[in-house]
Each structure stands twice: as structure tokens, then as C-alpha cells.
Amino acid sequence: MPLVTDHRAGDVGAVLRAGIDAAGNVLHVVDPDAAVVKALVDVLVTAVDPPETHVTTDEGTLKQATDEFLVASRAADLVTTGTLSLNADETTGHTLLVADEMVYAVVRTDNMVAALSTDDGEFVDTAVRASRERARTAEGFSLRTPPLSRVRETLAETAGEEALADFDAALDACQDIDVDVAEVTLSLLVAARNDVLLYDVSRWGEDVGIASKATFSRTKSRLEEAGLVNTEKVPIEVGRPRLRLKAGADEVRGDPATLAEVLQSFD
């Protein structure tokens, strides 16, 4: 059975891209850890014609990998389009990428990643059958985070295209400097930059599935105490006045990319 090192790279994403390019229509990713799952989501999002990808690993790994908003919301988009399925069972071994004609074993050291591959027909057929069966019998893993495409579309409807542009710029900056996105905090900061009513952004957040209105209200209070946002009362015909969010600090008013640094220091 031939076994050769086909791909070596400094990060797991490069190895995953090579596996995806060679996969054809269907790829099984078996027993990945959280870092591999996160990298896989990034690769699939940017792939031109990604294969139907089935991930099967333990539930704890999937929870850890999708604990961060940007990863989870992008994964939710991939699930919605049928590109990705997440399946939870017990981990049984090392990370494998299983395609119709090739099996890759992902091996990592401190600063290098390699994919050891075999195209032995009998071995590949056995691995494909086993991977399909594991994915079929595993429990489907449900993401509690809404798809990023839905978040973006409804944010634009609620707060306007400029708010969406701020949100996108902040997300890009968070990824560039490796900051976990606190989605409620970011939404409120973007709303404050664009003078959106607290009622509107919190209702949007609850409706789209980000967090409850109460969570938005508590986070607003913390941001206000920190001097990052201010509020002004807006009278309405019936009931208590609504609160309009306003930027309260220069780092909130400035380049939207600086919101990544605000998130890093605040949360």
C-alpha cells in the first residue's frame, strides 16, 4: 500500500485546501480537533466549488470549534447551502480526510503540518464505507448561531447599509488580529456609530437569533458605564421614550476597523 507525504505546510488550512481540491464531489473529515474544524470552515467559505463535506467528531470538539461567532455563523451558512454537515459521535483516532480515491492522514508538529496519503483501492474503499457509516449513524450537531448571510441581510434592513459596512469592516479586522467576535457588543457599537435605537437593534438581535433583548440591554449598560456609548431619549407618542445609541468615545467614532481593538479590550 503506497504511503507518501503529498503535502507539507506551515498551517493546517493549506493542507485542507489541498485535500478539498483533490476530493471531487464528497469529502469526509473524520475525527478533527477544534483547530481543524475552524480552519475547514475558513477554507470552505473561500473555496470556489467546495465538495459536499461531512465532519464527524465528538460533540465537545464541535462545541469548542463553533463557540466563536464568526466560525459558527459561517458554518451555519455552509450547512444551509448543503456544503457542510456536522455530526457528533465518539472520536476514534487521528484526523483523516477521506475522498473517493484518496485518504489523507493529517499529522502536525509544532510548526509544520503534513498530509500522508494513500490511494490503495482496497484501503480507500474501506475508509469511504466506514466514514459514510459513521456520518450516517452519528447525531447531527445543531448550531445555535444564525447564518452570517442572514445576520448581514437583516442588519442592513434594520440599521442601514452604512451600519452593515461598519459591521463587515469590524469582522474583517477581528479576523486579521485574531480577536473573538462578541456579537452583541459589536452589534451595539455598530448601532451607536449609526445612531440606531436600542429598541430596534435589540429586537433585531433577538429576532435573528443572536441574543435576547435582555442581553442587549445589559451589554448596553456595560458599554455606557465604560464610556464607549451614550444614549439620548427619543419621545414617542405612547409609552416611555426610546433610547438612541450614540458613539461615546473616539475609538467608536473612528475607523470601523478599530472596533476590533475595542472588542479585544472590552470583552
BABABA-583667 format. One record per residue (C-alpha): residue in one letter; residue number from 1; x, y, z. Coordinates in pm, 1 decimal. Each point is the difference from the previous one (the first is absolute). Example, Ala and Ser with C-alpha at 12.3 -4.5 7.8 and 13.67 -1.06 7.14 Angstrom:
! residues 2
<rec><residuo>A</residuo><num>1</num><x>1230.0</x><y>-450.0</y><z>780.0</z></rec>
<rec><residuo>S</residuo><num>2</num><x>137.0</x><y>344.0</y><z>-66.0</z></rec>
This chain:
! residues 267
<rec><residuo>M</residuo><num>1</num><x>0.0</x><y>0.0</y><z>0.0</z></rec>
<rec><residuo>P</residuo><num>2</num><x>176.2</x><y>321.9</y><z>-111.3</z></rec>
<rec><residuo>L</residuo><num>3</num><x>24.3</x><y>268.3</y><z>268.4</z></rec>
<rec><residuo>V</residuo><num>4</num><x>168.4</x><y>327.5</y><z>-84.0</z></rec>
<rec><residuo>T</residuo><num>5</num><x>17.3</x><y>353.2</y><z>135.5</z></rec>
<rec><residuo>D</residuo><num>6</num><x>-195.3</x><y>190.7</y><z>-260.4</z></rec>
<rec><residuo>H</residuo><num>7</num><x>-31.5</x><y>336.1</y><z>169.8</z></rec>
<rec><residuo>R</residuo><num>8</num><x>194.9</x><y>190.0</y><z>262.0</z></rec>
<rec><residuo>A</residuo><num>9</num><x>-83.2</x><y>347.7</y><z>123.0</z></rec>
<rec><residuo>G</residuo><num>10</num><x>33.5</x><y>239.3</y><z>289.1</z></rec>
<rec><residuo>D</residuo><num>11</num><x>-370.3</x><y>-5.8</y><z>82.0</z></rec>
<rec><residuo>V</residuo><num>12</num><x>-282.9</x><y>-248.9</y><z>-12.6</z></rec>
<rec><residuo>G</residuo><num>13</num><x>-203.2</x><y>217.7</y><z>-237.3</z></rec>
<rec><residuo>A</residuo><num>14</num><x>245.0</x><y>-59.7</y><z>-283.9</z></rec>
<rec><residuo>V</residuo><num>15</num><x>-23.1</x><y>-375.8</y><z>49.3</z></rec>
<rec><residuo>L</residuo><num>16</num><x>-379.9</x><y>16.2</y><z>9.2</z></rec>
<rec><residuo>R</residuo><num>17</num><x>-6.4</x><y>200.1</y><z>-322.6</z></rec>
<rec><residuo>A</residuo><num>18</num><x>208.8</x><y>-267.2</y><z>-167.3</z></rec>
<rec><residuo>G</residuo><num>19</num><x>-235.6</x><y>-270.2</y><z>125.4</z></rec>
<rec><residuo>I</residuo><num>20</num><x>-307.3</x><y>192.4</y><z>-115.4</z></rec>
<rec><residuo>D</residuo><num>21</num><x>149.8</x><y>57.5</y><z>-344.8</z></rec>
<rec><residuo>A</residuo><num>22</num><x>58.9</x><y>-375.3</y><z>-35.1</z></rec>
<rec><residuo>A</residuo><num>23</num><x>-329.6</x><y>-109.9</y><z>150.6</z></rec>
<rec><residuo>G</residuo><num>24</num><x>-236.4</x><y>13.9</y><z>-293.0</z></rec>
<rec><residuo>N</residuo><num>25</num><x>-366.8</x><y>24.0</y><z>101.3</z></rec>
<rec><residuo>V</residuo><num>26</num><x>5.0</x><y>-136.9</y><z>355.9</z></rec>
<rec><residuo>L</residuo><num>27</num><x>247.7</x><y>29.0</y><z>283.9</z></rec>
<rec><residuo>H</residuo><num>28</num><x>-17.3</x><y>-156.9</y><z>346.2</z></rec>
<rec><residuo>V</residuo><num>29</num><x>203.8</x><y>165.3</y><z>275.7</z></rec>
<rec><residuo>V</residuo><num>30</num><x>26.6</x><y>-254.7</y><z>277.6</z></rec>
<rec><residuo>D</residuo><num>31</num><x>107.5</x><y>70.3</y><z>360.5</z></rec>
<rec><residuo>P</residuo><num>32</num><x>128.8</x><y>356.1</y><z>-46.5</z></rec>
<rec><residuo>D</residuo><num>33</num><x>82.5</x><y>209.1</y><z>305.2</z></rec>
<rec><residuo>A</residuo><num>34</num><x>-145.7</x><y>348.8</y><z>50.6</z></rec>
<rec><residuo>A</residuo><num>35</num><x>286.8</x><y>172.9</y><z>-183.6</z></rec>
<rec><residuo>V</residuo><num>36</num><x>-54.2</x><y>-216.2</y><z>-307.6</z></rec>
<rec><residuo>V</residuo><num>37</num><x>-375.9</x><y>63.0</y><z>2.5</z></rec>
<rec><residuo>K</residuo><num>38</num><x>56.7</x><y>377.2</y><z>18.8</z></rec>
<rec><residuo>A</residuo><num>39</num><x>254.2</x><y>-9.3</y><z>-281.7</z></rec>
<rec><residuo>L</residuo><num>40</num><x>-232.2</x><y>-217.2</y><z>-207.2</z></rec>
<rec><residuo>V</residuo><num>41</num><x>-282.5</x><y>254.2</y><z>27.5</z></rec>
<rec><residuo>D</residuo><num>42</num><x>236.1</x><y>276.0</y><z>-118.0</z></rec>
<rec><residuo>V</residuo><num>43</num><x>114.3</x><y>-208.3</y><z>-295.0</z></rec>
<rec><residuo>L</residuo><num>44</num><x>-350.7</x><y>-104.4</y><z>-104.9</z></rec>
<rec><residuo>V</residuo><num>45</num><x>-127.4</x><y>359.1</y><z>16.2</z></rec>
<rec><residuo>T</residuo><num>46</num><x>268.1</x><y>115.0</y><z>-244.0</z></rec>
<rec><residuo>A</residuo><num>47</num><x>-2.3</x><y>-306.6</y><z>-228.1</z></rec>
<rec><residuo>V</residuo><num>48</num><x>-136.0</x><y>59.8</y><z>-350.4</z></rec>
<rec><residuo>D</residuo><num>49</num><x>-174.5</x><y>-335.8</y><z>-33.7</z></rec>
<rec><residuo>P</residuo><num>50</num><x>24.2</x><y>-178.2</y><z>335.4</z></rec>
<rec><residuo>P</residuo><num>51</num><x>-92.5</x><y>-367.3</y><z>33.5</z></rec>
<rec><residuo>E</residuo><num>52</num><x>-286.5</x><y>-123.3</y><z>212.7</z></rec>
<rec><residuo>T</residuo><num>53</num><x>189.4</x><y>-28.1</y><z>328.0</z></rec>
<rec><residuo>H</residuo><num>54</num><x>-98.4</x><y>-218.7</y><z>294.5</z></rec>
<rec><residuo>V</residuo><num>55</num><x>175.6</x><y>55.9</y><z>332.7</z></rec>
<rec><residuo>T</residuo><num>56</num><x>-24.1</x><y>-274.4</y><z>260.9</z></rec>
<rec><residuo>T</residuo><num>57</num><x>159.8</x><y>43.9</y><z>340.0</z></rec>
<rec><residuo>D</residuo><num>58</num><x>-93.4</x><y>21.5</y><z>367.5</z></rec>
<rec><residuo>E</residuo><num>59</num><x>-257.4</x><y>252.5</y><z>118.9</z></rec>
<rec><residuo>G</residuo><num>60</num><x>242.8</x><y>182.8</y><z>228.4</z></rec>
<rec><residuo>T</residuo><num>61</num><x>228.2</x><y>74.9</y><z>-292.5</z></rec>
<rec><residuo>L</residuo><num>62</num><x>-287.6</x><y>135.3</y><z>-207.7</z></rec>
<rec><residuo>K</residuo><num>63</num><x>-115.7</x><y>220.5</y><z>289.2</z></rec>
<rec><residuo>Q</residuo><num>64</num><x>350.9</x><y>134.3</y><z>50.9</z></rec>
<rec><residuo>A</residuo><num>65</num><x>50.3</x><y>66.3</y><z>-370.3</z></rec>
<rec><residuo>T</residuo><num>66</num><x>-330.7</x><y>185.9</y><z>-41.4</z></rec>
<rec><residuo>D</residuo><num>67</num><x>14.3</x><y>195.3</y><z>326.1</z></rec>
<rec><residuo>E</residuo><num>68</num><x>119.5</x><y>309.2</y><z>-188.5</z></rec>
<rec><residuo>F</residuo><num>69</num><x>-259.1</x><y>198.9</y><z>-194.0</z></rec>
<rec><residuo>L</residuo><num>70</num><x>184.4</x><y>39.3</y><z>-327.9</z></rec>
<rec><residuo>V</residuo><num>71</num><x>80.0</x><y>-371.0</y><z>-31.0</z></rec>
<rec><residuo>A</residuo><num>72</num><x>-348.8</x><y>-108.5</y><z>104.8</z></rec>
<rec><residuo>S</residuo><num>73</num><x>-186.3</x><y>246.1</y><z>-222.8</z></rec>
<rec><residuo>R</residuo><num>74</num><x>208.5</x><y>-92.4</y><z>-303.6</z></rec>
<rec><residuo>A</residuo><num>75</num><x>-48.3</x><y>-369.2</y><z>77.0</z></rec>
<rec><residuo>A</residuo><num>76</num><x>-374.7</x><y>62.7</y><z>21.7</z></rec>
<rec><residuo>D</residuo><num>77</num><x>9.0</x><y>150.0</y><z>-349.7</z></rec>
<rec><residuo>L</residuo><num>78</num><x>182.7</x><y>-308.3</y><z>-128.9</z></rec>
<rec><residuo>V</residuo><num>79</num><x>-252.0</x><y>-229.9</y><z>167.6</z></rec>
<rec><residuo>T</residuo><num>80</num><x>-288.1</x><y>198.4</y><z>-150.6</z></rec>
<rec><residuo>T</residuo><num>81</num><x>139.1</x><y>-38.6</y><z>-352.0</z></rec>
<rec><residuo>G</residuo><num>82</num><x>66.0</x><y>-372.6</y><z>46.2</z></rec>
<rec><residuo>T</residuo><num>83</num><x>376.5</x><y>40.5</y><z>-23.8</z></rec>
<rec><residuo>L</residuo><num>84</num><x>66.4</x><y>-111.6</y><z>357.8</z></rec>
<rec><residuo>S</residuo><num>85</num><x>-147.9</x><y>-243.8</y><z>247.9</z></rec>
<rec><residuo>L</residuo><num>86</num><x>115.6</x><y>-31.8</y><z>360.8</z></rec>
<rec><residuo>N</residuo><num>87</num><x>-40.3</x><y>-338.1</y><z>169.2</z></rec>
<rec><residuo>A</residuo><num>88</num><x>75.6</x><y>-86.3</y><z>362.4</z></rec>
<rec><residuo>D</residuo><num>89</num><x>122.4</x><y>-335.2</y><z>128.2</z></rec>
<rec><residuo>E</residuo><num>90</num><x>300.2</x><y>-137.2</y><z>186.5</z></rec>
<rec><residuo>T</residuo><num>91</num><x>345.3</x><y>78.5</y><z>-137.0</z></rec>
<rec><residuo>T</residuo><num>92</num><x>180.6</x><y>-317.3</y><z>-101.3</z></rec>
<rec><residuo>G</residuo><num>93</num><x>336.4</x><y>103.8</y><z>-140.7</z></rec>
<rec><residuo>H</residuo><num>94</num><x>209.6</x><y>250.5</y><z>-191.6</z></rec>
<rec><residuo>T</residuo><num>95</num><x>-139.0</x><y>259.1</y><z>-239.2</z></rec>
<rec><residuo>L</residuo><num>96</num><x>-75.9</x><y>-142.8</y><z>-344.1</z></rec>
<rec><residuo>L</residuo><num>97</num><x>-112.2</x><y>161.6</y><z>-323.3</z></rec>
<rec><residuo>V</residuo><num>98</num><x>-185.7</x><y>-268.1</y><z>-193.2</z></rec>
<rec><residuo>A</residuo><num>99</num><x>-85.9</x><y>46.5</y><z>-368.3</z></rec>
<rec><residuo>D</residuo><num>100</num><x>-113.9</x><y>-244.0</y><z>-266.9</z></rec>
<rec><residuo>E</residuo><num>101</num><x>351.3</x><y>-73.0</y><z>-124.6</z></rec>
<rec><residuo>M</residuo><num>102</num><x>232.7</x><y>112.9</y><z>277.4</z></rec>
<rec><residuo>V</residuo><num>103</num><x>36.2</x><y>-3.6</y><z>378.3</z></rec>
<rec><residuo>Y</residuo><num>104</num><x>213.6</x><y>260.2</y><z>178.4</z></rec>
<rec><residuo>A</residuo><num>105</num><x>118.5</x><y>-27.0</y><z>358.8</z></rec>
<rec><residuo>V</residuo><num>106</num><x>67.2</x><y>345.1</y><z>145.5</z></rec>
<rec><residuo>V</residuo><num>107</num><x>314.7</x><y>7.2</y><z>210.9</z></rec>
<rec><residuo>R</residuo><num>108</num><x>112.5</x><y>308.7</y><z>191.9</z></rec>
<rec><residuo>T</residuo><num>109</num><x>316.2</x><y>102.8</y><z>180.5</z></rec>
<rec><residuo>D</residuo><num>110</num><x>72.8</x><y>330.2</y><z>173.2</z></rec>
<rec><residuo>N</residuo><num>111</num><x>55.6</x><y>195.1</y><z>-320.6</z></rec>
<rec><residuo>M</residuo><num>112</num><x>-89.1</x><y>-229.3</y><z>-287.8</z></rec>
<rec><residuo>V</residuo><num>113</num><x>-302.2</x><y>-187.2</y><z>-132.6</z></rec>
<rec><residuo>A</residuo><num>114</num><x>10.5</x><y>-291.3</y><z>-241.1</z></rec>
<rec><residuo>A</residuo><num>115</num><x>-256.7</x><y>-211.2</y><z>-179.0</z></rec>
<rec><residuo>L</residuo><num>116</num><x>110.5</x><y>-361.0</y><z>-40.7</z></rec>
<rec><residuo>S</residuo><num>117</num><x>-201.5</x><y>-155.2</y><z>-277.3</z></rec>
<rec><residuo>T</residuo><num>118</num><x>-82.7</x><y>-334.1</y><z>-152.4</z></rec>
<rec><residuo>D</residuo><num>119</num><x>-191.3</x><y>-86.4</y><z>-315.0</z></rec>
<rec><residuo>D</residuo><num>120</num><x>-3.4</x><y>-376.6</y><z>61.7</z></rec>
<rec><residuo>G</residuo><num>121</num><x>-340.4</x><y>-103.7</y><z>-134.7</z></rec>
<rec><residuo>E</residuo><num>122</num><x>-97.1</x><y>-249.9</y><z>268.6</z></rec>
<rec><residuo>F</residuo><num>123</num><x>105.7</x><y>228.9</y><z>285.1</z></rec>
<rec><residuo>V</residuo><num>124</num><x>-174.7</x><y>302.4</y><z>-149.0</z></rec>
<rec><residuo>D</residuo><num>125</num><x>-322.9</x><y>-192.8</y><z>-61.0</z></rec>
<rec><residuo>T</residuo><num>126</num><x>-0.3</x><y>-123.9</y><z>358.8</z></rec>
<rec><residuo>A</residuo><num>127</num><x>64.1</x><y>349.7</y><z>134.7</z></rec>
<rec><residuo>V</residuo><num>128</num><x>-275.9</x><y>150.3</y><z>-215.1</z></rec>
<rec><residuo>R</residuo><num>129</num><x>-254.7</x><y>-258.2</y><z>116.6</z></rec>
<rec><residuo>A</residuo><num>130</num><x>98.1</x><y>45.9</y><z>364.6</z></rec>
<rec><residuo>S</residuo><num>131</num><x>-17.1</x><y>379.9</y><z>-25.6</z></rec>
<rec><residuo>R</residuo><num>132</num><x>-341.0</x><y>-7.4</y><z>-166.2</z></rec>
<rec><residuo>E</residuo><num>133</num><x>-132.3</x><y>-233.8</y><z>268.2</z></rec>
<rec><residuo>R</residuo><num>134</num><x>134.8</x><y>214.8</y><z>283.0</z></rec>
<rec><residuo>A</residuo><num>135</num><x>-155.3</x><y>313.1</y><z>-149.5</z></rec>
<rec><residuo>R</residuo><num>136</num><x>-329.4</x><y>-183.5</y><z>-54.0</z></rec>
<rec><residuo>T</residuo><num>137</num><x>-27.8</x><y>-136.4</y><z>352.9</z></rec>
<rec><residuo>A</residuo><num>138</num><x>143.4</x><y>300.7</y><z>186.2</z></rec>
<rec><residuo>E</residuo><num>139</num><x>-226.1</x><y>257.4</y><z>159.7</z></rec>
<rec><residuo>G</residuo><num>140</num><x>-40.1</x><y>318.4</y><z>-199.2</z></rec>
<rec><residuo>F</residuo><num>141</num><x>157.3</x><y>298.7</y><z>172.7</z></rec>
<rec><residuo>S</residuo><num>142</num><x>-223.4</x><y>308.6</y><z>10.8</z></rec>
<rec><residuo>L</residuo><num>143</num><x>149.2</x><y>346.0</y><z>-15.3</z></rec>
<rec><residuo>R</residuo><num>144</num><x>-167.6</x><y>259.8</y><z>219.0</z></rec>
<rec><residuo>T</residuo><num>145</num><x>154.8</x><y>288.7</y><z>-191.1</z></rec>
<rec><residuo>P</residuo><num>146</num><x>-188.5</x><y>144.6</y><z>-299.7</z></rec>
<rec><residuo>P</residuo><num>147</num><x>158.6</x><y>-3.1</y><z>-346.2</z></rec>
<rec><residuo>L</residuo><num>148</num><x>222.1</x><y>300.5</y><z>-62.0</z></rec>
<rec><residuo>S</residuo><num>149</num><x>-180.9</x><y>77.5</y><z>-325.7</z></rec>
<rec><residuo>R</residuo><num>150</num><x>-329.4</x><y>34.8</y><z>190.7</z></rec>
<rec><residuo>V</residuo><num>151</num><x>162.5</x><y>213.8</y><z>269.6</z></rec>
<rec><residuo>R</residuo><num>152</num><x>142.8</x><y>234.5</y><z>-263.7</z></rec>
<rec><residuo>E</residuo><num>153</num><x>-318.0</x><y>22.1</y><z>-205.6</z></rec>
<rec><residuo>T</residuo><num>154</num><x>-225.7</x><y>76.6</y><z>296.1</z></rec>
<rec><residuo>L</residuo><num>155</num><x>250.2</x><y>243.3</y><z>153.6</z></rec>
<rec><residuo>A</residuo><num>156</num><x>-3.8</x><y>203.5</y><z>-319.9</z></rec>
<rec><residuo>E</residuo><num>157</num><x>-380.3</x><y>1.7</y><z>7.5</z></rec>
<rec><residuo>T</residuo><num>158</num><x>-5.2</x><y>113.1</y><z>363.0</z></rec>
<rec><residuo>A</residuo><num>159</num><x>293.3</x><y>240.9</y><z>23.7</z></rec>
<rec><residuo>G</residuo><num>160</num><x>89.0</x><y>85.5</y><z>-359.5</z></rec>
<rec><residuo>E</residuo><num>161</num><x>274.1</x><y>-77.7</y><z>-248.8</z></rec>
<rec><residuo>E</residuo><num>162</num><x>255.6</x><y>221.5</y><z>176.2</z></rec>
<rec><residuo>A</residuo><num>163</num><x>-48.0</x><y>-200.3</y><z>319.4</z></rec>
<rec><residuo>L</residuo><num>164</num><x>51.3</x><y>-320.5</y><z>-197.4</z></rec>
<rec><residuo>A</residuo><num>165</num><x>321.2</x><y>140.2</y><z>-148.7</z></rec>
<rec><residuo>D</residuo><num>166</num><x>123.1</x><y>82.3</y><z>351.8</z></rec>
<rec><residuo>F</residuo><num>167</num><x>-92.9</x><y>-349.4</y><z>119.3</z></rec>
<rec><residuo>D</residuo><num>168</num><x>185.9</x><y>-165.5</y><z>-289.6</z></rec>
<rec><residuo>A</residuo><num>169</num><x>309.8</x><y>215.5</y><z>48.9</z></rec>
<rec><residuo>A</residuo><num>170</num><x>7.4</x><y>-85.6</y><z>370.1</z></rec>
<rec><residuo>L</residuo><num>171</num><x>-37.3</x><y>-373.1</y><z>-72.4</z></rec>
<rec><residuo>D</residuo><num>172</num><x>289.0</x><y>12.5</y><z>-246.3</z></rec>
<rec><residuo>A</residuo><num>173</num><x>215.5</x><y>183.4</y><z>252.3</z></rec>
<rec><residuo>C</residuo><num>174</num><x>-86.5</x><y>-251.6</y><z>272.0</z></rec>
<rec><residuo>Q</residuo><num>175</num><x>115.2</x><y>-281.0</y><z>-226.0</z></rec>
<rec><residuo>D</residuo><num>176</num><x>318.5</x><y>186.8</y><z>-93.5</z></rec>
<rec><residuo>I</residuo><num>177</num><x>109.6</x><y>44.5</y><z>362.7</z></rec>
<rec><residuo>D</residuo><num>178</num><x>-153.6</x><y>-327.1</y><z>123.5</z></rec>
<rec><residuo>V</residuo><num>179</num><x>-261.9</x><y>148.2</y><z>232.6</z></rec>
<rec><residuo>D</residuo><num>180</num><x>-304.4</x><y>-205.4</y><z>94.7</z></rec>
<rec><residuo>V</residuo><num>181</num><x>-313.9</x><y>185.4</y><z>-107.5</z></rec>
<rec><residuo>A</residuo><num>182</num><x>-235.9</x><y>88.6</y><z>284.8</z></rec>
<rec><residuo>E</residuo><num>183</num><x>-302.5</x><y>31.4</y><z>-224.8</z></rec>
<rec><residuo>V</residuo><num>184</num><x>-228.1</x><y>189.0</y><z>239.7</z></rec>
<rec><residuo>T</residuo><num>185</num><x>270.3</x><y>252.0</y><z>86.7</z></rec>
<rec><residuo>L</residuo><num>186</num><x>94.8</x><y>51.4</y><z>-363.8</z></rec>
<rec><residuo>S</residuo><num>187</num><x>-362.7</x><y>44.3</y><z>-105.4</z></rec>
<rec><residuo>L</residuo><num>188</num><x>-50.9</x><y>268.2</y><z>264.5</z></rec>
<rec><residuo>L</residuo><num>189</num><x>319.4</x><y>182.5</y><z>-93.8</z></rec>
<rec><residuo>V</residuo><num>190</num><x>-100.0</x><y>-1.2</y><z>-366.3</z></rec>
<rec><residuo>A</residuo><num>191</num><x>-347.7</x><y>119.8</y><z>95.3</z></rec>
<rec><residuo>A</residuo><num>192</num><x>151.5</x><y>283.9</y><z>207.4</z></rec>
<rec><residuo>R</residuo><num>193</num><x>217.0</x><y>107.6</y><z>-294.6</z></rec>
<rec><residuo>N</residuo><num>194</num><x>-316.9</x><y>27.8</y><z>-207.1</z></rec>
<rec><residuo>D</residuo><num>195</num><x>-239.2</x><y>153.3</y><z>258.5</z></rec>
<rec><residuo>V</residuo><num>196</num><x>-230.5</x><y>-303.4</y><z>7.0</z></rec>
<rec><residuo>L</residuo><num>197</num><x>-265.5</x><y>-40.6</y><z>267.7</z></rec>
<rec><residuo>L</residuo><num>198</num><x>81.0</x><y>-251.5</y><z>270.9</z></rec>
<rec><residuo>Y</residuo><num>199</num><x>-351.0</x><y>-141.4</y><z>-43.9</z></rec>
<rec><residuo>D</residuo><num>200</num><x>59.9</x><y>-64.3</y><z>-370.1</z></rec>
<rec><residuo>V</residuo><num>201</num><x>340.8</x><y>-166.3</y><z>31.6</z></rec>
<rec><residuo>S</residuo><num>202</num><x>-101.5</x><y>-214.2</y><z>297.1</z></rec>
<rec><residuo>R</residuo><num>203</num><x>-320.9</x><y>-112.2</y><z>-172.0</z></rec>
<rec><residuo>W</residuo><num>204</num><x>202.4</x><y>-81.7</y><z>-310.3</z></rec>
<rec><residuo>G</residuo><num>205</num><x>253.6</x><y>-195.8</y><z>206.6</z></rec>
<rec><residuo>E</residuo><num>206</num><x>-269.2</x><y>-205.1</y><z>167.3</z></rec>
<rec><residuo>D</residuo><num>207</num><x>-193.1</x><y>-63.0</y><z>-322.2</z></rec>
<rec><residuo>V</residuo><num>208</num><x>308.0</x><y>-110.0</y><z>-195.3</z></rec>
<rec><residuo>G</residuo><num>209</num><x>114.1</x><y>-228.5</y><z>281.9</z></rec>
<rec><residuo>I</residuo><num>210</num><x>308.8</x><y>177.1</y><z>133.4</z></rec>
<rec><residuo>A</residuo><num>211</num><x>-118.1</x><y>64.0</y><z>356.7</z></rec>
<rec><residuo>S</residuo><num>212</num><x>-297.8</x><y>112.4</y><z>204.9</z></rec>
<rec><residuo>K</residuo><num>213</num><x>-106.6</x><y>361.3</y><z>43.3</z></rec>
<rec><residuo>A</residuo><num>214</num><x>103.0</x><y>-29.1</y><z>364.7</z></rec>
<rec><residuo>T</residuo><num>215</num><x>354.7</x><y>-95.7</y><z>-101.4</z></rec>
<rec><residuo>F</residuo><num>216</num><x>18.1</x><y>297.4</y><z>-233.4</z></rec>
<rec><residuo>S</residuo><num>217</num><x>-124.8</x><y>227.7</y><z>278.4</z></rec>
<rec><residuo>R</residuo><num>218</num><x>255.6</x><y>-128.5</y><z>251.5</z></rec>
<rec><residuo>T</residuo><num>219</num><x>283.7</x><y>32.5</y><z>-249.8</z></rec>
<rec><residuo>K</residuo><num>220</num><x>-111.1</x><y>354.3</y><z>-86.9</z></rec>
<rec><residuo>S</residuo><num>221</num><x>20.6</x><y>91.9</y><z>368.2</z></rec>
<rec><residuo>R</residuo><num>222</num><x>355.6</x><y>-133.2</y><z>22.3</z></rec>
<rec><residuo>L</residuo><num>223</num><x>103.0</x><y>190.1</y><z>-312.5</z></rec>
<rec><residuo>E</residuo><num>224</num><x>-158.7</x><y>314.8</y><z>137.3</z></rec>
<rec><residuo>E</residuo><num>225</num><x>180.3</x><y>-39.0</y><z>333.0</z></rec>
<rec><residuo>A</residuo><num>226</num><x>327.5</x><y>-38.9</y><z>-191.2</z></rec>
<rec><residuo>G</residuo><num>227</num><x>-65.7</x><y>322.4</y><z>-190.0</z></rec>
<rec><residuo>L</residuo><num>228</num><x>-6.5</x><y>-175.4</y><z>-335.6</z></rec>
<rec><residuo>V</residuo><num>229</num><x>-362.8</x><y>83.1</y><z>-81.7</z></rec>
<rec><residuo>N</residuo><num>230</num><x>-247.7</x><y>264.6</y><z>108.4</z></rec>
<rec><residuo>T</residuo><num>231</num><x>-378.3</x><y>11.9</y><z>-28.3</z></rec>
<rec><residuo>E</residuo><num>232</num><x>-249.2</x><y>274.3</y><z>-60.9</z></rec>
<rec><residuo>K</residuo><num>233</num><x>-373.9</x><y>-18.7</y><z>58.1</z></rec>
<rec><residuo>V</residuo><num>234</num><x>-229.6</x><y>7.0</y><z>-301.6</z></rec>
<rec><residuo>P</residuo><num>235</num><x>-363.5</x><y>80.8</y><z>86.5</z></rec>
<rec><residuo>I</residuo><num>236</num><x>-274.5</x><y>-214.9</y><z>-147.1</z></rec>
<rec><residuo>E</residuo><num>237</num><x>-374.2</x><y>60.6</y><z>-12.2</z></rec>
<rec><residuo>V</residuo><num>238</num><x>-90.0</x><y>-273.2</y><z>247.4</z></rec>
<rec><residuo>G</residuo><num>239</num><x>215.7</x><y>-154.0</y><z>272.0</z></rec>
<rec><residuo>R</residuo><num>240</num><x>345.2</x><y>67.2</y><z>134.6</z></rec>
<rec><residuo>P</residuo><num>241</num><x>257.1</x><y>177.1</y><z>-222.4</z></rec>
<rec><residuo>R</residuo><num>242</num><x>229.5</x><y>-220.1</y><z>-205.8</z></rec>
<rec><residuo>L</residuo><num>243</num><x>377.7</x><y>20.8</y><z>33.0</z></rec>
<rec><residuo>R</residuo><num>244</num><x>215.4</x><y>91.5</y><z>-297.6</z></rec>
<rec><residuo>L</residuo><num>245</num><x>351.4</x><y>-141.1</y><z>11.7</z></rec>
<rec><residuo>K</residuo><num>246</num><x>285.6</x><y>243.2</y><z>-61.0</z></rec>
<rec><residuo>A</residuo><num>247</num><x>375.0</x><y>-52.8</y><z>-24.4</z></rec>
<rec><residuo>G</residuo><num>248</num><x>155.5</x><y>107.4</y><z>327.4</z></rec>
<rec><residuo>A</residuo><num>249</num><x>371.8</x><y>-30.2</y><z>-70.1</z></rec>
<rec><residuo>D</residuo><num>250</num><x>236.9</x><y>86.2</y><z>-284.9</z></rec>
<rec><residuo>E</residuo><num>251</num><x>90.0</x><y>-366.7</y><z>-58.7</z></rec>
<rec><residuo>V</residuo><num>252</num><x>-368.5</x><y>-71.3</y><z>-66.2</z></rec>
<rec><residuo>R</residuo><num>253</num><x>-46.5</x><y>301.0</y><z>-230.5</z></rec>
<rec><residuo>G</residuo><num>254</num><x>314.7</x><y>-56.9</y><z>-206.9</z></rec>
<rec><residuo>D</residuo><num>255</num><x>97.2</x><y>-263.4</y><z>-254.3</z></rec>
<rec><residuo>P</residuo><num>256</num><x>-238.7</x><y>-294.8</y><z>44.0</z></rec>
<rec><residuo>A</residuo><num>257</num><x>299.2</x><y>-234.3</y><z>-5.4</z></rec>
<rec><residuo>T</residuo><num>258</num><x>100.7</x><y>139.2</y><z>340.6</z></rec>
<rec><residuo>L</residuo><num>259</num><x>-311.1</x><y>-163.6</y><z>144.9</z></rec>
<rec><residuo>A</residuo><num>260</num><x>202.0</x><y>-322.9</y><z>0.4</z></rec>
<rec><residuo>E</residuo><num>261</num><x>239.3</x><y>156.2</y><z>249.2</z></rec>
<rec><residuo>V</residuo><num>262</num><x>-293.7</x><y>123.4</y><z>207.0</z></rec>
<rec><residuo>L</residuo><num>263</num><x>-136.8</x><y>-353.7</y><z>15.3</z></rec>
<rec><residuo>Q</residuo><num>264</num><x>341.1</x><y>-133.6</y><z>95.7</z></rec>
<rec><residuo>S</residuo><num>265</num><x>31.5</x><y>237.0</y><z>294.9</z></rec>
<rec><residuo>F</residuo><num>266</num><x>-367.0</x><y>-0.8</y><z>107.3</z></rec>
<rec><residuo>D</residuo><num>267</num><x>-88.9</x><y>-369.2</y><z>3.2</z></rec>
